[in-house]
């Protein structure tokens, strides 16, 4: 196969790293890619949102399978555009991608198909949202309806904080049009986990559960980011809890999407809160999680290209995914100031270190310039360690992180520690 991967972050680097292990993959292109991805595939300077440009490239190069990494082109309808031209592409249609593109639509589905989730109210008027908040019990969670690069959910512990958040999202439009509408929902108490499943719209295969670490600071403090690290498998989800999650959350949402005339094919990401009453759905995403992918894919023994292709041909029932009996921990190294203002162009030192075979360095925001790797984004690198125990994985990941640096480099010091408790 000739494969085109759309995107240029750590998730896409991990996908390409895994796809390169397949004997059935002849050539991989990535658009637009990054400095690390360029070592494994041919990068082409086409934006992930240039759907027509990507279509023309895939047609010209006779691409056998296109895999879409980020959510934005999926929500914009890249799958529909490719399929209309007879091209094979992995990912949900535009109507199905609304599951992530609109949190209000997602909540409607959860209500309609009795999927356990937080109680909520929706608002398209800032004054009405504020009036509701004045009669609310805190903490609450305020979410922008549309895409906000993983930063659109804010936990508010006081009325003052909540009113300010509504102003930022609905009046100052810090997330643009994504904040025209908001959801205000109850704060769920429990532990978060992420479950990714591969589905052809009817059947599905769950991957091992992971735990992301979204807030910028240790102890889950500070504003949300795109994710500061992850580990897998998540200790909190055992086989019994996985079955409950699949029965009460995954199966109903896939069946519900089909009944709504929006059959969901691709990877479905369920953000979960494990409460005293069982798992509840926080959100659904229409793509591989980032950085969960950097922790999950290194644990897969099977040929990923075969399974992804089966999702596009309604034949996933014939597939099995074999996993390593190991743990993986991914620590994100970010630019100083992220997720707010940060600088680019800092020289990265230490990438030429000879790391252990079980250490994987995935590039997220990097470029190669004048013989040096330089920072080119907020989340710069993902350092993943694979080992027999989670404790060893954590130790090895941080040993590797300590050998890489750049001006202003920042990382959390507590990734994976939830597994130990």
C-alpha positions in Angstrom: 0.0 0.0 0.0 0.9 3.6 -0.5 -0.4 5.6 2.5 -1.0 9.3 3.1 -1.2 10.5 6.7 -2.7 13.9 7.2 -1.3 16.0 10.0 2.0 17.1 11.5 2.1 16.3 15.2 3.1 13.7 17.7 0.0 11.6 17.0 0.9 11.5 13.3 4.6 10.7 14.0 3.4 7.7 16.1 1.0 6.5 13.5 3.7 6.6 10.8 6.2 4.9 13.1 3.7 2.0 13.6 2.7 1.8 9.9 6.3 1.5 8.9 6.4 -1.8 10.7 3.9 -3.3 8.2 5.2 -5.5 5.4 2.2 -4.4 3.4 3.1 -0.7 3.4 5.3 0.3 0.5 5.4 4.1 0.8 4.2 6.7 3.3 3.6 10.3 2.6 2.7 12.9 5.3 1.1 16.3 4.9 2.5 18.5 6.2 4.6 16.4 8.7 7.4 17.7 10.9 11.1 17.3 11.4 10.8 13.9 13.0 8.2 12.5 10.6 10.5 13.4 7.7 12.9 10.7 8.9 10.2 8.0 8.3 8.1 9.3 5.4 8.1 11.8 2.6 6.7 15.1 3.9 4.7 17.2 1.4 3.9 20.9 2.1 0.1 20.7 2.1 -1.9 22.0 5.1 -4.1 19.5 6.9 -7.0 21.8 6.1 -6.3 22.1 2.4 -8.8 19.4 1.5 -8.7 20.0 -2.3 -4.9 20.0 -2.3 -4.8 16.8 -0.3 -7.4 15.2 -2.7 -5.4 16.2 -5.8 -2.2 14.8 -4.2 -3.8 11.5 -3.2 -5.3 11.1 -6.7 -2.0 11.9 -8.5 0.1 9.6 -6.3 -2.6 6.8 -6.4 -2.7 6.6 -2.6 -4.3 3.4 -1.4 -5.3 4.6 2.0 -5.4 8.1 3.5 -5.4 8.3 7.4 -6.6 11.6 8.9 -4.9 12.6 12.2 -6.4 15.9 13.4 -10.1 16.6 14.0 -10.4 19.8 12.1 -10.3 18.3 8.5 -12.7 15.6 9.6 -15.2 18.1 10.8 -14.7 20.0 7.6 -15.7 16.9 5.6 -12.4 15.5 4.1 -13.8 12.0 4.3 -16.9 12.8 2.2 -14.7 14.7 -0.4 -12.3 11.7 -0.8 -15.0 9.1 -0.9 -16.9 11.1 -3.6 -13.8 10.7 -5.8 -13.6 7.0 -5.0 -10.6 7.3 -2.7 -10.2 5.1 0.4 -9.9 7.1 3.6 -9.9 6.2 7.3 -12.1 8.4 9.5 -15.7 9.4 10.1 -17.8 11.4 7.7 -18.6 15.1 8.3 -22.0 14.2 9.8 -20.4 11.6 12.1 -17.5 13.9 13.1 -20.1 16.3 14.6 -19.7 14.0 17.6 -16.6 16.0 18.4 -17.4 19.1 16.3 -20.4 20.0 18.5 -20.4 19.1 22.2 -24.1 20.0 22.3 -24.9 17.5 19.6 -22.8 14.9 21.5 -24.8 15.6 24.7 -28.0 15.2 22.7 -26.9 11.8 21.6 -25.9 10.8 25.1 -29.4 11.8 26.4 -31.2 10.2 23.5 -29.5 6.8 23.8 -29.2 6.8 27.6 -25.5 7.0 27.9 -24.4 7.9 31.4 -22.9 11.5 31.5 -22.9 14.7 33.5 -26.1 16.7 33.9 -25.9 19.9 31.8 -27.6 23.0 30.3 -26.8 24.6 26.9 -26.7 28.4 26.2 -26.3 30.6 23.2 -26.7 33.8 25.2 -24.1 35.0 27.7 -26.5 36.8 30.0 -28.7 33.7 30.3 -25.7 31.6 31.0 -24.6 34.0 33.8 -28.1 34.0 35.3 -28.0 30.2 35.4 -24.6 30.3 37.1 -25.8 32.6 39.9 -28.1 29.8 41.0 -25.6 27.0 40.5 -23.6 24.9 42.9 -19.8 24.9 42.4 -17.6 23.6 40.9 -19.1 23.5 37.4 -17.5 22.7 34.0 -18.0 25.2 31.2 -17.4 24.0 27.7 -17.2 25.7 24.3 -19.5 23.9 21.9 -17.0 23.7 19.0 -13.4 22.7 18.4 -10.9 24.4 20.7 -7.8 22.3 20.3 -8.5 20.4 23.5 -8.6 23.6 25.6 -12.3 24.4 25.5 -13.3 22.9 28.8 -12.8 25.0 32.0 -13.4 23.8 35.5 -14.8 26.8 37.6 -14.6 26.6 41.4 -16.4 29.9 42.1 -19.1 32.1 40.7 -16.6 34.8 39.9 -14.4 32.4 37.9 -17.4 31.0 36.1 -18.7 34.5 35.1 -15.3 35.4 33.8 -15.1 32.2 31.8 -18.4 32.9 30.1 -17.1 36.3 29.2 -13.9 34.9 27.8 -15.7 32.3 25.7 -18.9 34.0 24.6 -18.1 37.7 24.7 -14.3 37.9 24.0 -14.4 34.8 21.8 -11.1 33.4 22.8 -12.0 30.2 20.9 -13.6 32.0 18.0 -16.9 30.7 16.6 -16.4 27.5 18.7 -17.7 29.6 21.7 -20.9 30.9 20.2 -22.7 28.3 22.4 -21.6 26.8 25.6 -22.5 23.9 27.9 -22.5 24.3 31.6 -22.4 20.9 33.3 -22.0 19.3 36.7 -18.5 18.6 37.9 -18.1 14.8 38.1 -16.0 13.4 40.9 -13.7 10.5 40.0 -10.7 9.6 37.8 -10.5 10.3 34.1 -9.5 7.7 31.5 -9.5 7.5 27.7 -10.8 4.5 25.7 -10.1 4.3 22.0 -12.0 1.8 19.8 -11.6 1.1 16.1 -15.0 0.6 14.3 -16.5 0.1 10.9 -19.9 1.5 12.0 -21.3 -1.8 13.3 -18.6 -3.8 15.1 -15.6 -2.4 17.1 -12.4 -3.4 18.7 -11.3 -1.6 21.9 -7.6 -0.7 22.4 -6.1 -0.6 25.8 -7.4 2.2 28.0 -5.1 5.2 28.7 -4.9 8.1 31.1 -4.1 11.6 29.7 -2.9 14.5 31.9 -4.5 17.6 30.5 -3.7 20.4 33.0 -0.4 22.1 32.6 0.9 21.7 36.1 1.6 18.8 38.4 -1.3 17.5 40.4 -3.7 18.4 37.6 -3.5 22.1 38.4 -3.7 25.1 36.0 -5.4 25.5 32.6 -6.1 22.6 30.2 -3.7 21.8 27.4 -3.8 19.5 24.5 -2.3 16.9 26.9 1.0 16.8 28.9 1.5 13.1 28.9 -0.2 9.7 29.1 0.3 6.2 30.1 -1.3 2.8 29.1 -2.9 0.6 30.0 -4.8 2.6 32.5 -4.8 0.8 35.9 -8.2 2.0 36.8 -10.0 0.1 33.9 -9.9 -3.6 34.5 -11.6 -6.2 32.2 -14.9 -6.0 34.1 -15.0 -2.2 33.9 -14.0 -2.3 30.2 -17.0 -4.6 29.5 -19.3 -2.2 31.3 -17.9 0.8 29.4 -18.3 -1.0 26.1 -21.9 -2.1 26.9 -23.1 1.1 28.4 -21.2 3.8 26.4 -19.4 2.5 23.3 -22.1 0.2 21.8 -24.9 2.6 22.4 -23.1 5.6 20.8 -22.1 3.5 17.7 -25.7 2.2 17.4 -27.1 5.6 18.0 -25.0 7.2 15.3 -26.2 4.6 12.8 -29.8 5.2 13.8 -29.3 9.0 13.4 -28.2 8.3 9.8 -24.5 9.1 10.7 -22.8 5.8 10.7 -19.4 6.2 12.5 -16.3 4.6 10.9 -12.8 5.2 12.1 -11.4 5.6 15.6 -13.8 6.6 18.3 -12.3 8.2 21.4 -14.3 8.2 24.6 -13.2 10.5 27.4 -14.5 8.9 30.6 -14.9 9.7 34.2 -14.8 6.6 36.5 -17.2 7.6 39.3 -18.5 5.7 42.3 -21.6 5.0 40.2 -19.5 3.6 37.3 -18.1 5.0 34.1 -19.7 8.2 32.6 -18.9 9.8 29.3 -17.3 13.2 29.4 -16.9 13.6 25.7 -16.3 11.8 22.4 -13.6 12.6 19.9 -13.5 11.6 16.3 -9.7 10.8 16.0 -6.8 9.3 17.8 -6.0 11.0 21.1 -2.8 13.0 21.4 -0.8 12.0 23.6 -2.7 8.8 24.2 -1.6 7.5 20.8 2.0 7.8 21.8 1.4 5.4 24.8 -1.1 3.0 23.1 0.4 2.3 19.7 3.8 1.1 21.0 1.9 -1.6 22.8 0.2 -3.0 19.7 1.8 -6.1 18.2 -0.6 -6.5 15.2 -0.3 -4.9 11.8 -2.1 -1.6 12.2 -2.6 -0.9 8.5 -4.8 -4.1 8.1 -7.1 -3.0 10.9 -7.5 0.6 9.7 -8.2 -0.6 6.2 -10.8 -3.1 7.6 -12.7 -0.1 9.2 -13.1 1.4 5.7 -14.4 -1.9 4.2 -16.9 -2.9 6.9 -14.9 -5.9 7.8 -13.4 -5.3 11.2 -15.2 -8.3 12.6 -12.5 -10.4 10.8 -9.7 -8.6 12.6 -8.0 -9.1 16.0 -5.5 -6.8 17.8 -2.8 -8.4 19.8 -1.2 -6.3 22.6 2.1 -6.5 24.4 1.9 -7.3 28.1 3.8 -4.2 28.9 3.3 -0.6 30.0 4.1 2.6 28.1 4.5 6.1 29.5 4.7 9.3 27.4 5.9 12.6 28.8 5.4 15.7 26.7 8.1 18.4 26.6 6.5 21.7 25.9 7.6 25.2 25.1 7.8 27.7 28.0 4.6 29.6 28.4 2.4 26.9 26.7 -0.7 26.7 26.6 -0.6 30.6 26.5 2.0 32.6 24.6 5.2 30.9 23.8 8.2 31.3 21.5 9.3 29.2 18.6 12.7 28.5 17.0 14.6 27.3 20.1 17.4 24.9 19.3 16.7 21.4 20.7 19.7 19.6 22.3 20.0 15.9 23.0 18.1 14.3 20.2 21.3 12.7 18.9 21.7 10.7 22.2 21.8 7.0 21.8 18.6 6.0 23.7 17.6 2.5 24.8 15.5 0.5 22.2 12.5 0.9 24.4 12.7 4.7 24.3 10.7 6.4 21.5 11.0 10.1 20.7 7.9 11.4 18.8 8.1 14.9 17.3 5.1 17.2 17.7 6.1 20.8 17.1 9.6 20.7 15.5 11.3 21.8 12.3 14.8 21.2 10.9 16.7 24.4 10.2 20.4 25.0 9.4 21.5 21.6 10.7 19.5 21.8 14.0 16.2 20.6 15.3 14.2 23.6 16.5 10.9 24.1 18.4 7.9 24.9 16.2 4.9 24.6 18.4 3.6 24.5 22.0 4.0 20.8 22.5 7.4 20.0 21.1 8.2 16.4 21.8 6.7 13.2 23.3 9.1 10.9 25.0 7.7 7.4 25.4 9.2 4.5 27.4 8.0 0.9 27.2 8.8 -1.5 30.0 7.4 -4.5 31.9 6.0 -2.4 34.8 4.5 1.1 35.0 7.1 2.0 37.6 10.0 1.2 35.3 8.3 2.9 32.4 8.0 6.1 34.4 11.6 5.9 35.5 13.0 5.3 32.0 10.8 8.0 30.4 12.1 10.7 32.8 15.7 9.5 32.4 15.3 10.1 28.7 13.5 13.4 29.2 16.5 14.5 31.3 18.8 14.1 28.3 16.8 16.5 26.0 16.5 20.2 26.5 15.9 23.6 24.9 15.5 27.1 26.2 12.3 27.3 28.2 11.6 23.5 28.0 8.9 22.5 30.4 7.3 19.1 31.4 5.2 17.7 34.2 7.0 15.6 36.7 4.0 13.3 37.7 3.0 11.6 34.5 1.9 8.0 35.3 1.9 8.3 39.0 -1.8 7.8 39.2 -1.2 4.2 38.2 1.0 3.6 41.3 -1.8 4.7 43.6 
